[in-house]
Amino acid sequence: MKRSIVKCGHCDGTGKCSRGDQGFSCSSCQREAGIEDRGDTNKVHCGICKGTGKILKECY
């Protein structure tokens, strides 16, 4: 099995989430950041890549 580092698809490699309604951060990333899901919080760290913009992908 091979591993490679690739751009995070959730934040598009920026490290900041804007996947929620109207470009705000999604509820999952808001919860991961310890913020109450208000729906209007902008650009918290991505909960998938932990703000790095990159994830580890396993290739077979």
N, C-alpha and C positions, 0 to 999 in steps of 0.2 A: 504494500500500500504506500502510495506517495502522498505527501502533504505539500501544499503550497499556500502562500498568503495572498489573498485576493481582496479587492475593494468590497466593502460592506454594501450589500444591496439595499438595506433598510434606509441608511442615511446617504447613500450614493457616494460613500467615501469621505464625507465631510466631518464625521464624528458628532454631528449635531442632528437631532431628529426634527423633521418638519413634515411628518407623514399624517398628522391629524387633520381635522377640518380646517380649511382656510389657511393652510401652511403652518399651523401651530404644531407643537409636539404631540405625539399620540399618547393615549392614556397609559399604555404599557411602559413607555419610556419615562413618563411622568412618575408613575409608581416606582419604577426602578431607581429614579433619582430621589425618592423620598418626598415627592411633592404630591399633595392631594390633587386628584384628577379634576381640574377646573375647566379644562377644555380650551383655555386661552393662554396657556403658558407657551412661550416661544423658545425654541431651540435649546432644550436641555440635552445633555450628553445622550448619545444613542445607547439604549439598553442592550442592544445586540452585540455591538463591538466594544462597548464600554468607553466610547469616545475616541477610539483610536482611528476609526475609519477603515480598519482592516479586520478580516476574519480568517481563520484557518480553514482551508478546504481540503478534504481528504479525497484523493483521486484513486480509482482502482485501475 
